[in-house]
Amino acid sequence: MILEMRTYQVQAGTAPEFLRIYQENGLHIITRYAQLIGCWTKESGVLNSVVFLWAYDDMGHRGSQRAKMGQDAEWTAFVPQILPYLVHQESVFLNPVSFSPIK
């Protein structure tokens, strides 16, 4: 398994609205293609940030799932709803070590 830590920096003060829109309009779509491990807001470091942790079998699985999602008409209709909130986006891929409780 690999984990993708995807961080969205949003306009100051808009995290609650961003999360509401994401939960109500997008979460049911993306969870068809990726397993949500968790979602957090940051209280230190780069503020006004939302962090999602997504699980995939491997990078090949992620690539195929993202390709399928990119063809999903519901997803492509949803994305423009969140774009005005975004300042920056970053994806970091995490591979578990042998003693990690999450594999």
LONUZA-761906 format. One record per residue (C-alpha): residue number from 1; chain; residue in one letter; x, y, z. Coordinates in nm, 3 decimals. Layout:
N
   seq   mol   type        xx        yy        zz
   NUM     A      A         X         Y         Z
...
! end
This chain:
103
   seq   mol   type        xx        yy        zz
     1     A      M     0.000     0.000     0.000
     2     A      I     0.105     0.358    -0.058
     3     A      L    -0.041     0.663     0.107
     4     A      E    -0.083     0.997    -0.063
     5     A      M    -0.073     1.295     0.170
     6     A      R    -0.245     1.567    -0.030
     7     A      T    -0.237     1.916     0.118
     8     A      Y    -0.451     2.201    -0.005
     9     A      Q    -0.363     2.552     0.110
    10     A      V    -0.681     2.758     0.084
    11     A      Q    -0.759     3.129     0.099
    12     A      A    -0.739     3.257     0.459
    13     A      G    -1.061     3.195     0.648
    14     A      T    -1.216     2.969     0.384
    15     A      A    -1.124     2.623     0.518
    16     A      P    -1.468     2.559     0.675
    17     A      E    -1.648     2.647     0.350
    18     A      F    -1.397     2.448     0.141
    19     A      L    -1.449     2.143     0.364
    20     A      R    -1.828     2.178     0.353
    21     A      I    -1.829     2.188    -0.028
    22     A      Y    -1.581     1.900    -0.046
    23     A      Q    -1.782     1.685     0.194
    24     A      E    -2.123     1.759     0.043
    25     A      N    -2.034     1.759    -0.325
    26     A      G    -1.706     1.573    -0.381
    27     A      L    -1.632     1.318    -0.111
    28     A      H    -1.884     1.062    -0.237
    29     A      I    -1.718     1.081    -0.580
    30     A      I    -1.350     1.053    -0.488
    31     A      T    -1.414     0.769    -0.244
    32     A      R    -1.520     0.558    -0.543
    33     A      Y    -1.156     0.572    -0.651
    34     A      A    -0.946     0.608    -0.333
    35     A      Q    -0.973     0.504     0.030
    36     A      L    -0.985     0.799     0.269
    37     A      I    -0.766     0.733     0.572
    38     A      G    -0.816     1.074     0.730
    39     A      C    -0.858     1.448     0.686
    40     A      W    -0.715     1.725     0.904
    41     A      T    -0.669     2.099     0.922
    42     A      K    -0.326     2.233     1.016
    43     A      E    -0.263     2.437     1.330
    44     A      S     0.109     2.493     1.262
    45     A      G     0.339     2.525     0.966
    46     A      V     0.162     2.652     0.655
    47     A      L    -0.172     2.762     0.796
    48     A      N    -0.507     2.765     0.615
    49     A      S    -0.429     2.413     0.498
    50     A      V    -0.636     2.097     0.471
    51     A      V    -0.458     1.760     0.463
    52     A      F    -0.610     1.444     0.319
    53     A      L    -0.453     1.100     0.351
    54     A      W    -0.555     0.862     0.070
    55     A      A    -0.463     0.493     0.035
    56     A      Y    -0.389     0.303    -0.286
    57     A      D    -0.256    -0.048    -0.348
    58     A      D     0.051     0.090    -0.528
    59     A      M     0.148     0.367    -0.771
    60     A      G    -0.001     0.174    -1.064
    61     A      H    -0.333     0.146    -0.882
    62     A      R    -0.323     0.517    -0.802
    63     A      G    -0.255     0.602    -1.165
    64     A      S    -0.540     0.389    -1.296
    65     A      Q    -0.784     0.515    -1.031
    66     A      R    -0.693     0.880    -1.097
    67     A      A    -0.738     0.819    -1.472
    68     A      K    -1.084     0.672    -1.411
    69     A      M    -1.175     0.962    -1.182
    70     A      G    -1.059     1.208    -1.446
    71     A      Q    -1.316     1.057    -1.683
    72     A      D    -1.597     1.073    -1.427
    73     A      A    -1.839     1.347    -1.532
    74     A      E    -1.946     1.407    -1.170
    75     A      W    -1.584     1.465    -1.067
    76     A      T    -1.507     1.699    -1.356
    77     A      A    -1.822     1.898    -1.269
    78     A      F    -1.717     1.913    -0.902
    79     A      V    -1.358     2.033    -0.940
    80     A      P    -1.446     2.390    -1.052
    81     A      Q    -1.641     2.433    -0.726
    82     A      I    -1.322     2.411    -0.517
    83     A      L    -1.070     2.579    -0.748
    84     A      P    -1.152     2.935    -0.632
    85     A      Y    -1.049     2.840    -0.276
    86     A      L    -0.707     2.697    -0.364
    87     A      V    -0.378     2.880    -0.318
    88     A      H    -0.144     2.580    -0.345
    89     A      Q    -0.163     2.203    -0.364
    90     A      E     0.100     1.944    -0.278
    91     A      S     0.102     1.564    -0.296
    92     A      V     0.354     1.355    -0.102
    93     A      F     0.368     0.977    -0.135
    94     A      L     0.443     0.770     0.176
    95     A      N     0.565     0.410     0.174
    96     A      P     0.529     0.222     0.504
    97     A      V     0.836     0.072     0.669
    98     A      S     0.836    -0.279     0.816
    99     A      F     0.727    -0.172     1.166
   100     A      S     0.458     0.076     1.059
   101     A      P     0.117    -0.003     1.211
   102     A      I    -0.043     0.107     0.884
   103     A      K     0.069    -0.111     0.593
! end
